[in-house]
Amino acid sequence: MSAGKRAGGFDIRTFIGAAVGIIGAYLLVVAFTWDPELDKTGGVHANLWTGVAMVVVAALFFLWARVRPLTPPVEADDAAAERAER
């Protein structure tokens, strides 16, 4: 295994970001298509603000996974082989 390998699409942050993003996008669609029922939420458009927050959190999860990717641990044999190649 080389030191440059990454977990990529199997990173748990990718799955969490996708799940939160899908739910957030659904809430945004609901916010713009259904009656907001502001009397039940004290005048706050709950679906809109919750959807926006969830989409932002999903974007942060994807950014986090992109900026700091997981790398599999390098085993002792691999590290010795890499030193021998240098």
MOJOUR-V601601 format. One line per field, one symbol per residue. phi: phi as a letter, one per 30 degrees, with the letter a starting at -180 (. if undefined). psi: psi as a letter, one per 30 degrees, with the letter a starting at -180 (. if undefined). A space follows every 50 residues. Layout:
BEGIN
phi: ???
psi: ???
END
This chain:
BEGIN
phi: .ddddbdidcdddddddddddddddddddddcccddhdddciicdddddd dddddddddddddddddbddbddddedddddddddd
psi: klffklfbfgkffeeeeeeeeeeeeeeeeeefflkfhfffgggkieeeee eeeeeeeeeeeeeeeeeilkkkkkleeeeeeeeef.
END
